[in-house]
Amino acid sequence: MTIDPVAPPVSRKGSTAAVLVFVAAGLTLPCGLLGYHLVAWYAGQIALASISLGFL
C-alpha cells in the first residue's frame, strides 16, 4: 500500500477534526441534560424577547 505524500496532511487534519468532535461529544454527553435545559431556556428567552420586540 503506497502512501501519497499529499494525503497525510489532509487525513491528519480530518482525524484531528474527528478527535475534536469526539472529545466535544464526550465532554457534552455527561452534562447533556443540563446543556439541553440551558439551550431550551436560552431559546425560550430569545423567542420571548423577539416576540415582545415584534421581531417574530
URDAHU-V11069 format. One record per residue. N is the residue number from 1. PHI is phi in whole degrees, 0 to 359 (NA if undefined). Layout:
BEGIN
{{N/PHI} {N/PHI}}
END
This chain:
BEGIN
{{1/NA} {2/272} {3/250} {4/287} {5/301} {6/279} {7/289} {8/306} {9/300} {10/294} {11/293} {12/295} {13/298} {14/296} {15/291} {16/296} {17/297} {18/297} {19/297} {20/298} {21/297} {22/296} {23/296} {24/298} {25/295} {26/295} {27/283} {28/276} {29/300} {30/301} {31/253} {32/297} {33/299} {34/298} {35/298} {36/296} {37/297} {38/295} {39/297} {40/296} {41/295} {42/298} {43/298} {44/296} {45/297} {46/295} {47/296} {48/297} {49/296} {50/296} {51/294} {52/292} {53/271} {54/84} {55/279} {56/256}}
END
